Amino acid sequence: MTVQDFIDFIITFTREHTAWAAPIAFAVAFMESFCFLSIVWPGTAILIAISGLLAAGGVELDVLWPAIIAAGFGGTLGYAISYWIGLYYKEDIKTMWPFRNNASMLAQGESFFKRWGALGVFLGHFFGPVRAIIPVIAGIYHVPQWQFQIANVASAFIWAAGVIAPSYFGLQYLLN
């Protein structure tokens, strides 16, 4: 099964089983925010597709809001675990896949982090190319846990709402 087959399965399953929208949104957002998976996982595109399907299917807000909240929690957890990986492995992270094969990825994330500091944790959720790297680098640089988590939680929920809500409401507007 290819990644595309898996994505098609998730989207089709969600269309047919809207009660699973929140748990699926959680899992997709987690994978999009976890340092190793987010490099190959098109989570943002999947969340946009799912929210569009919910709107096209006439699903009410009582399904949408739990999906947004679940995606926020998934994004928060993915970033938090990535931070702890950076905190634990520190400089050894450079010898691990996929970072050992993509040194420029770490350099790009480090440059972004040096420019923005702790605010970079907040901004990282919104920029796909550095989303996978920022929490790891925050851990490597020992950003205080409380600063990291405040930025992480706030940005994850804003990111989830910003990804899911516009496509849902935009498509609902076009359909009505």
N, C-alpha and C positions, 0 to 999 in steps of 0.2 A: 504494500500500500504506500503510495507516494504522499508527500505532504499535501498536495492538491486534492487527492482523494479524501484525505482526512478532513480537510477544510470543507469540502463539499458535503461530507457526511455530517459534520457539526451543523452546518447551515440547514441542511435538509431536516435533520433531527429536530432542530429548534423550531422550524416552520411547522412541523407536524405535532410537536409536543411543547407548546408554549409554557406549560407549567415548569418546564426545566430551564427556562430562560435565565433565571437568577443563578442557579448553580453553574450553568454553562458560562455565563458572563464572568463569574468568579474565576473559573478555571482558565478561561481565555486571557483575562487580565493578569492573572498570576503568571502565566507563561510569558506574556508580553513584558512583564516587569522583572522576571528572574534573569540573573546575569548570563547564564549559559543558554537558556532557551530563547530568549528574546532576540538573539542574533539571527536565528533562522525562522522565527515564528511571526507571521503577519497578524498579530492579535488585533491591532487597531482596525485593519481592514475587515476582519471577521466581526468585530463588535459593530462596525458600521453596517455591515450586511445583515446581521441579526436584527439590529434596531429597525432597519428598513423593512425587513420581513414582518416584524411585529406590527409596524404601521400599516403595511399593505394588507395584513391579515385582519385588520380592525381590532387588534388587541388593545384593551383599555390601559389607562395609566396604572391600574393596580398590578399590572405585570411589569410595566416599564420601570417604575421607581424601585422595586426590589432588585431589578437587574442592574440599575445604576449603582445602588448601594453595594450589591454583591461585587460588582466590578471594582468599586472603590476599595473594598476589603481585599480583593484578590491582588490589586496593584500594590496596596500597602504591604501585604505579606511577601510578595515577590521581591520588592525593594528591601524590606527588612532582612530577609534571609541573605540577599546579595551583600548587604552591608556587613552582616556578621561573618560572611565568608571572607570579605576583604579584611576585616578586623582580625580574624583568626590566622589567615594564610599570609597576610602582609605582602612582602615583596615576592614570596614564592608563587603568588598568583600568576606571575609572568611566565612560569614554566608549565602552566596548566593549559589544556585545550579550553577554549579556542584562542586564548590570548598568546600562547607561544607561537602560533602560526600567523597572528595578526598583531604584531607589535605596534603598528601604526594606530590600531584601535585604542590601545591603552594610552598611547601618546596623545591622541585626540581627546580622550576623556580627561586625561591629566591636565591638558592645556585648558579645557573647558572649566574644569574644577578650580584651577589656579586663578582663572579670570573671575569666576563668580563665587567661589568659596561655598559656604553653607547654602547660599541662595541657589547654587548650582544643583543641589539636591531637588529643590522645588522645580526648577526649570527643566531638569533632566527628564521628568515624566512627559514633557511635551515635545521633546526632540528625539525622534527615533534613532538616529545614528549614535547618540551618546546614552540613550536610555539603559542599555545593557551594562554600561561601564561606570556611570556616575556613583551608584551606591557602593560598588566594590572599591572605588577610589576613595570615597568618603570613609570607608572602613580602614583602608590602608593608611590614610592620613589622620586617623583617630578623631574624626569629627565627634564631639560629645553626643552621646546617645540621645539626649533630650532634644538637642538642636536637629539632629537627623530625623528623629521620629515626628517632630512637629512639621517639618518641611515635607516629609514623606506622606503623612496622613492627609495634610491639607491638599497637596498637589495630586495625590492619587484620586481623591474624590472629585476634585475640579476636573481632572483629566477624564475620569469616567463619564461625568455628566457632559463634558465638552465633546466627547466622542459619540456617545449614544444619543443624547437628546436632540441635537440638530438634525440628524438624519431621520429620526422618528417624526419629529414635528414638521420638518420640511416636507417629507413624503406625505404625511397626513394633510398638510395644507394643499399640496398639489392634487391629491386625490379627492378633496372636497370642494 
